[in-house]
Amino acid sequence: MTHAEDARIVYADIIGHEHHRSETRPHMSMYDRAAQFSSFDALAGYSEMIAEEARWTETAVEPDESVLEQLGEKLAALSGKAGQGMRPLVRFTLFIPDERKAGGRYETILDRVSQIDTITQRVILESRTERSGSKRWITFSSIVEIEELSEEE
């Protein structure tokens, strides 16, 4: 006895019946029936996950003691000038950690120093942020390099 013969025996009670059609609901087309399942995406979010994993981040280079000392001296000098009402023009190189994964990016900011806040360990810059309109600031720990520029540059 083959498998096909078994199926005819098992389903013998329904094989000869007509296909049921509702008298109260309209018949659905094959296209509409298929559309019920088309929105199913077994790999939803997978392409976004791959894109995030492929997104490149840089590794932070930890400065040695001599670099940290130089940065401290430059911050102290800037603090003195800002305390005298001067607004020195400075190019900061910062490491901005990534919010989603290890690493981050290096960014250069050119701005005037308004104040050095040693309590919160932040450099308050003269420019303002677009969103809040408040003064922009950077943390000491994010600073990798400080270059004070002359007014001609």
C-alpha positions as CSV (number, residue, x, y, z in Angstrom):
1,M,0.0,0.0,0.0
2,T,1.5,3.4,-1.0
3,H,1.3,6.7,0.8
4,A,-1.3,8.1,-1.7
5,E,-3.6,5.2,-1.0
6,D,-3.3,5.8,2.7
7,A,-4.3,9.5,2.3
8,R,-7.4,8.5,0.3
9,I,-8.4,6.1,3.1
10,V,-7.7,8.6,5.9
11,Y,-9.6,11.5,4.3
12,A,-12.2,9.4,2.5
13,D,-15.0,11.2,4.5
14,I,-14.2,14.6,3.1
15,I,-12.6,14.0,-0.3
16,G,-15.8,14.2,-2.3
17,H,-17.2,17.3,-0.6
18,E,-17.6,20.7,-2.3
19,H,-15.4,23.6,-1.1
20,H,-17.3,25.7,1.4
21,R,-18.2,29.3,0.4
22,S,-19.7,31.7,2.9
23,E,-23.1,33.1,2.1
24,T,-22.5,36.2,4.3
25,R,-18.9,37.2,3.4
26,P,-17.5,37.9,-0.1
27,H,-15.1,35.4,-1.6
28,M,-11.4,36.5,-1.1
29,S,-9.2,36.6,-4.2
30,M,-6.0,34.5,-4.3
31,Y,-4.1,37.8,-4.3
32,D,-5.8,39.0,-1.1
33,R,-5.3,35.6,0.6
34,A,-1.6,35.7,-0.2
35,A,-1.4,39.3,1.0
36,Q,-2.3,38.2,4.5
37,F,1.1,36.5,4.9
38,S,3.2,38.9,2.8
39,S,3.9,41.3,5.7
40,F,5.5,38.6,7.7
41,D,9.3,39.2,7.9
42,A,11.1,36.5,9.7
43,L,14.3,38.6,9.7
44,A,12.8,41.9,10.8
45,G,15.5,44.2,12.0
46,Y,18.3,41.9,10.7
47,S,19.5,44.4,8.1
48,E,19.6,47.2,10.7
49,M,21.5,45.0,13.0
50,I,24.1,44.2,10.3
51,A,24.4,47.9,9.4
52,E,25.0,48.7,13.1
53,E,27.6,46.0,13.4
54,A,29.4,47.2,10.3
55,R,29.4,50.8,11.4
56,W,33.0,51.8,12.0
57,T,34.2,53.3,15.3
58,E,37.7,54.3,16.3
59,T,39.6,53.0,19.3
60,A,40.6,55.7,21.8
61,V,44.3,56.2,22.3
62,E,45.0,56.6,26.0
63,P,47.4,59.6,26.5
64,D,50.5,59.0,28.6
65,E,51.5,61.0,31.7
66,S,53.5,63.6,29.8
67,V,50.6,64.4,27.4
68,L,48.2,64.6,30.4
69,E,50.6,67.0,32.1
70,Q,50.8,69.2,29.0
71,L,47.0,69.2,28.7
72,G,46.7,70.3,32.3
73,E,49.2,73.1,31.8
74,K,47.3,74.3,28.7
75,L,44.0,74.2,30.6
76,A,45.5,76.2,33.4
77,A,46.8,78.9,31.0
78,L,43.4,79.1,29.3
79,S,41.8,79.4,32.7
80,G,44.0,82.3,33.6
81,K,43.2,84.1,30.3
82,A,39.4,83.4,30.7
83,G,39.6,84.7,34.3
84,Q,41.0,88.0,32.9
85,G,38.1,88.4,30.6
86,M,39.9,87.2,27.5
87,R,38.3,84.8,25.1
88,P,41.1,82.8,23.5
89,L,40.5,81.0,20.2
90,V,41.3,77.3,20.6
91,R,41.2,74.2,18.5
92,F,40.3,71.1,20.6
93,T,40.6,67.6,19.5
94,L,38.2,65.3,21.4
95,F,37.4,61.7,21.6
96,I,33.6,61.2,21.6
97,P,32.6,57.7,22.8
98,D,30.0,55.9,20.8
99,E,26.7,55.5,22.6
100,R,25.9,52.0,21.2
101,K,29.2,50.1,20.9
102,A,32.8,50.1,21.9
103,G,35.0,52.9,20.5
104,G,34.0,56.3,19.2
105,R,35.2,59.0,16.9
106,Y,37.7,61.9,17.0
107,E,36.3,65.3,16.5
108,T,37.9,68.8,16.2
109,I,36.2,71.8,17.6
110,L,37.3,75.4,16.9
111,D,35.8,77.9,19.4
112,R,36.5,80.6,21.9
113,V,36.9,79.6,25.6
114,S,34.5,81.4,27.9
115,Q,35.4,79.7,31.1
116,I,37.3,76.8,32.6
117,D,35.2,75.1,35.4
118,T,37.6,73.0,37.5
119,I,34.8,71.8,39.8
120,T,32.8,70.1,37.0
121,Q,36.0,69.6,34.9
122,R,34.5,71.3,31.9
123,V,35.6,73.9,29.3
124,I,32.7,76.3,28.7
125,L,32.8,77.5,25.1
126,E,31.5,80.8,23.7
127,S,29.2,79.2,21.1
128,R,25.7,77.9,21.9
129,T,24.1,74.6,21.1
130,E,21.3,74.6,18.5
131,R,18.8,72.7,20.6
132,S,18.9,74.4,24.0
133,G,20.6,77.7,23.1
134,S,22.8,77.3,26.2
135,K,26.6,77.5,26.1
136,R,28.3,74.5,24.7
137,W,30.9,72.7,26.9
138,I,33.4,69.8,26.7
139,T,34.7,67.6,29.5
140,F,38.4,67.5,30.4
141,S,38.4,63.8,30.0
142,S,37.3,64.0,26.3
143,I,40.2,66.3,25.3
144,V,43.1,64.7,23.4
145,E,44.8,67.9,22.1
146,I,44.6,71.6,22.7
147,E,46.0,74.2,20.3
148,E,45.6,77.9,21.1
149,L,45.4,79.9,17.9
150,S,46.4,83.5,17.3
151,E,43.8,86.0,16.1
152,E,45.2,85.9,12.6
153,E,44.5,82.2,12.1
